[in-house]
Amino acid sequence: MNTPTASIIMPVYNAEPFLADTIASVLRQTVRDFELILVDDGSSDASVSIARGMDDPRIRIILHEKNQGVAAATNTGYAAAKGDYILPMDHDDLAMPRRLECQLSFLKKHPELDGCGAGHITLSPCAWLDRQRARVKSLSSRFIPSSQAACEALWGGILFNPTLCFRRKTLQLADHWWDSRLSAGADDEFYGRLIAAGARFCVLPDVVLRYRRHAGNLSRRSKERTLAARSATALAGLARLLPDAAENQKKLHAAIATRDRSLLTPERLPEITSFLREMLQANARGAGLDEEALKGVMARHWSRVCAIAGCKNLPAAFRAYYGFTELRRYLRSPFFLLYQWQKRRLSRLSGLR
């Protein structure tokens, strides 16, 4: 085939129950000019046979003789890509039919941007219901500009890898791609480095993916490793803004990123406030992040901190919430804090963060 416009990169490992449906969702795209690169990472099931049986010239299959991990498989796909645009895809999710059309069209109209994420919904057994849910979420979600995405990288990032679309030339900004030493969180770490190197990503409100939740999801199989990886990515972001951060500040920053209830307590709210103010001051000294965007993102994380602390002392949390004068203009109503507080109370009962 001629050089494709886009390369869809799909690491595959023992994906027999899902792979045929996932590939079919890609082949149904309204944009036809793409290649689908399947990197089989040493599967021991029928994944390769299923992929070969799809019989479409746009499918390229690369085999790893033995399992090397999703990071290595992703890097193999990146190296093989021929398209001007790269779209990651997990082996168990389903792409919405207009995914490529939506994201490629947007990036062609916005040459100043390097890539865009988008929305997703959790896959249900009913495709019709999912289409309605996707439509509602697309209409109710908001566009997240690159200035805000860059600030979110300070706390581990807001980019969801299976919804990304970025220009292949963006890979040149990184001295290495996914870190194969990481068993979890290699995607967030990679995008954080790209943003630090100057890449500009936004997030579209459009839903482009039906995300399959099951026991085999990496984030569910290794929750502690996932949290540790998010903490490490957040600390790398902090180091770029506040290279001389004290150890207690690093602990607080990691706690905010992972929503660690053991540290986000009412007693620590004054200390957290002081630390966040120091981050704002460091940025004002020339770190380069958009001040309005940073305050807006920080206000969102501050709301979560206060909601978690409010589970132990709600009046103290309310006082701290509105006592952060630098963020007051960016904070939402008291009802929003109450909503967040109630959500955290319920999550404590279910064991979620």
C-alpha positions in Angstrom: 0.0 0.0 0.0 1.0 3.6 -0.4 2.3 5.6 2.5 -0.7 5.9 4.9 -1.8 9.1 6.5 -2.1 7.4 9.9 -0.5 4.5 11.8 -2.6 2.8 14.5 -0.3 1.1 17.0 -1.8 -1.9 18.9 0.4 -4.0 21.3 -1.2 -7.4 21.6 -0.7 -10.0 24.3 -3.0 -13.0 24.8 -6.0 -11.0 23.5 -7.9 -13.9 22.0 -11.3 -13.0 23.7 -11.3 -9.4 22.4 -9.0 -9.0 19.4 -11.4 -9.8 16.6 -13.9 -7.1 17.8 -11.2 -4.6 18.4 -9.7 -5.0 15.0 -13.1 -4.9 13.4 -13.8 -1.5 15.1 -10.6 -0.1 13.5 -11.5 -1.5 10.1 -14.9 0.2 10.3 -13.3 3.7 10.4 -14.9 6.3 8.2 -11.3 7.3 7.2 -9.8 4.5 5.2 -6.2 5.7 4.7 -4.4 4.1 7.6 -2.2 1.2 8.6 -2.9 -1.0 11.6 0.3 -2.2 13.2 -0.2 -5.2 15.5 2.8 -5.9 17.7 2.2 -9.4 19.1 4.3 -9.5 22.3 4.9 -13.3 22.6 1.2 -14.4 22.9 0.6 -18.0 23.8 -3.0 -18.1 22.6 -4.6 -17.6 19.2 -4.1 -13.9 18.9 -1.8 -14.1 15.9 -4.1 -16.5 14.0 -7.1 -14.1 14.7 -5.1 -11.1 13.4 -4.0 -13.0 10.2 -7.5 -14.2 9.6 -8.8 -10.6 9.3 -7.4 -10.5 5.8 -7.0 -6.8 5.2 -4.0 -5.3 3.4 -3.8 -2.4 5.9 -2.9 -4.8 8.7 0.8 -5.3 9.5 1.8 -7.9 12.1 5.1 -7.7 13.9 6.1 -10.6 16.2 8.1 -10.5 19.4 9.5 -14.0 19.9 9.0 -13.6 23.7 7.0 -11.3 25.9 8.8 -8.0 26.5 6.0 -5.9 28.0 3.7 -3.2 26.6 6.3 -0.5 26.6 8.7 -2.5 24.3 5.8 -3.5 22.1 4.7 0.1 21.8 8.2 1.2 20.9 8.4 -1.5 18.2 5.1 -0.1 16.7 6.4 3.5 16.8 9.6 2.5 15.0 7.6 0.7 12.3 5.0 3.5 11.8 4.9 5.1 8.3 2.0 7.5 8.8 2.2 11.2 9.5 0.0 10.6 12.6 0.1 7.9 15.3 -2.9 6.7 17.2 -2.3 4.2 20.1 -5.0 1.5 20.6 -5.3 -1.2 23.2 -6.1 -4.7 22.1 -9.4 -4.9 24.1 -11.1 -1.6 23.4 -13.4 -0.5 20.6 -12.8 2.6 18.5 -15.8 4.7 17.6 -16.3 4.7 13.8 -15.4 8.4 13.4 -12.3 8.4 15.7 -9.8 9.0 12.9 -12.0 11.4 11.1 -12.5 13.5 14.3 -8.9 13.6 15.4 -7.1 13.8 12.1 -9.4 16.6 10.9 -8.8 18.6 14.1 -5.0 18.3 13.9 -4.9 19.2 10.2 -6.8 22.4 11.1 -4.5 23.2 14.0 -0.8 22.9 12.9 0.3 24.6 16.1 -0.6 21.5 18.1 1.3 18.3 18.2 -1.5 16.0 19.3 -4.9 15.6 20.9 -6.5 13.3 23.3 -10.3 12.8 23.4 -13.1 11.3 25.5 -14.1 7.7 26.2 -16.9 5.8 27.8 -16.8 2.4 29.5 -18.0 -0.3 27.1 -21.3 -1.9 27.9 -23.0 -4.9 26.2 -25.3 -2.6 24.3 -23.8 -0.8 21.4 -26.9 1.4 20.9 -26.8 2.5 24.5 -23.1 3.3 24.2 -23.8 5.5 21.2 -26.3 7.5 23.2 -24.0 7.8 26.2 -21.1 8.9 23.9 -23.3 11.5 22.3 -24.4 12.9 25.7 -20.8 12.9 27.1 -19.4 14.6 24.0 -22.0 17.4 24.3 -21.5 17.8 28.0 -17.6 17.6 28.1 -15.4 20.6 27.5 -12.3 21.2 25.4 -9.1 21.1 27.4 -6.4 23.4 25.8 -2.7 22.6 25.6 -1.9 25.2 28.4 -4.1 23.2 30.8 -2.8 19.8 29.7 0.7 21.0 30.3 -0.2 22.1 33.9 -1.9 18.7 34.5 1.4 17.0 33.7 2.6 18.4 37.1 0.3 15.9 38.8 0.8 12.9 36.5 -1.1 14.1 33.4 -4.6 14.1 31.9 -3.8 12.4 28.6 -5.5 8.9 28.3 -3.2 6.9 26.0 -5.8 4.9 24.0 -7.5 8.1 22.9 -4.3 9.9 21.7 -3.5 11.0 18.2 -0.2 12.8 17.6 2.1 13.7 14.8 4.8 11.2 14.2 7.5 13.9 14.1 6.7 14.6 17.8 8.6 11.4 18.6 11.8 13.3 17.7 11.4 15.5 20.8 12.1 12.5 23.1 15.6 10.9 23.5 13.8 7.6 24.2 10.1 6.6 24.0 8.3 4.4 26.5 10.5 3.3 29.3 10.5 -0.5 29.2 11.8 -0.6 32.8 8.4 0.6 34.0 5.8 -2.1 34.6 3.0 0.5 34.8 2.7 4.2 33.9 5.1 4.3 31.0 2.6 6.2 28.9 2.1 9.0 31.4 5.9 9.2 31.9 6.4 9.4 28.1 3.8 12.1 27.6 5.2 14.1 30.5 8.6 14.1 28.9 7.2 15.2 25.6 5.3 18.1 27.2 8.4 19.1 29.1 10.3 19.1 25.7 7.7 21.5 24.3 5.0 19.3 22.8 1.5 20.7 22.8 -1.4 18.4 23.5 -5.1 19.3 24.0 -8.1 17.1 24.8 -11.2 17.1 22.6 -14.7 16.6 24.1 -15.6 14.1 21.5 -15.9 10.4 22.6 -13.7 8.3 20.4 -13.3 5.1 22.4 -15.4 2.4 24.2 -13.0 1.4 27.0 -13.3 -2.2 28.2 -13.0 -2.7 31.9 -12.1 -6.2 33.0 -9.9 -8.1 35.5 -7.1 -8.2 33.0 -6.7 -4.4 32.8 -3.1 -3.4 33.9 -4.3 -0.7 36.2 -6.6 -3.2 38.0 -4.0 -6.0 38.1 -1.3 -3.9 39.6 -3.0 -1.1 41.5 -0.1 -0.4 43.8 2.4 -0.2 40.9 0.0 2.1 39.0 -0.1 4.4 41.9 3.6 4.3 42.4 4.1 5.1 38.7 1.7 8.1 38.9 3.6 9.3 42.0 6.9 9.1 40.1 5.5 10.9 37.1 4.1 13.7 39.3 7.4 14.0 41.1 9.2 14.4 37.8 6.8 17.2 36.9 7.4 18.9 40.2 11.2 18.7 39.7 10.8 20.7 36.5 8.9 23.4 38.3 10.4 23.3 41.8 13.8 21.5 41.5 14.7 22.2 45.2 11.5 20.9 46.7 12.0 19.5 50.2 11.2 15.9 51.0 8.0 16.7 52.8 6.9 18.8 49.8 7.5 15.8 47.5 5.5 13.6 49.8 2.6 16.0 49.7 2.8 16.4 45.9 2.7 12.6 45.4 -0.2 12.4 47.9 -2.2 14.9 45.9 -1.5 13.1 42.7 -2.5 9.7 44.1 -5.2 11.0 46.5 -3.6 9.5 49.5 -6.0 9.9 52.4 -3.3 9.1 55.0 -1.5 12.4 54.1 -4.4 14.6 52.9 -5.8 15.3 56.4 -7.4 18.4 57.9 -4.2 19.0 60.0 -2.0 19.2 56.9 -4.2 21.6 55.0 -2.2 24.7 56.0 1.0 22.9 55.0 -0.5 21.9 51.7 -1.7 25.5 51.1 1.8 26.8 51.7 3.4 24.3 49.4 0.9 25.0 46.5 1.6 28.7 47.0 5.3 28.0 46.6 4.6 26.2 43.3 2.7 29.3 42.1 5.6 31.5 43.1 8.1 29.3 41.3 6.1 29.5 38.1 5.9 33.3 38.4 9.7 33.4 38.5 9.8 32.0 35.0 8.9 28.3 34.8 6.8 29.1 31.7 3.4 27.6 32.5 0.3 29.7 31.8 -0.6 31.3 35.1 -4.3 31.2 34.6 -4.2 27.6 33.5 -2.0 26.6 36.4 -4.4 28.2 38.9 -7.4 26.6 37.3 -5.8 23.1 37.4 -4.5 23.6 40.9 -8.0 24.7 42.0 -9.3 21.3 40.7 -6.7 19.4 42.7 -7.3 21.6 45.7 -11.0 20.8 45.6 -10.2 17.1 45.8 -7.7 17.6 48.7 -10.3 19.5 50.7 -13.0 16.9 49.9 -10.8 14.1 51.2 -9.8 16.1 54.3 -13.4 16.9 54.8 -14.2 13.3 55.4 -12.6 13.8 58.8 -13.4 17.4 59.4 -15.8 19.1 57.0 -15.8 22.6 58.6 -12.0 22.7 58.6 -12.0 21.7 55.0 -14.5 24.5 54.1 -12.4 27.1 55.9 -9.2 26.0 54.1 -11.0 25.7 50.7 -12.0 29.4 50.6 -9.0 30.5 52.6 -6.7 29.9 49.6 -7.1 33.4 48.3 -4.9 33.0 45.2 -7.3 30.3 44.0 -10.6 31.7 45.2 -11.6 33.0 41.7 -11.0 29.6 40.2 -12.9 27.5 42.8 -16.4 26.2 42.2 -19.4 26.7 44.4 -19.7 25.2 47.9 -22.2 22.7 46.4 -19.4 21.3 44.3 -17.1 20.8 47.3 -20.0 19.0 49.0 -20.5 16.8 46.0 -16.8 15.9 46.0 -16.9 15.3 49.7 -19.9 13.0 49.4 -18.2 11.1 46.5 -15.1 10.6 48.7 -17.2 9.4 51.6 -18.8 6.8 49.4 -15.5 5.8 47.8 -14.1 5.1 51.3 -16.9 2.5 51.7 -16.0 0.9 48.3 -12.2 1.1 48.7 -11.7 3.4 45.8 -9.6 6.6 45.8 
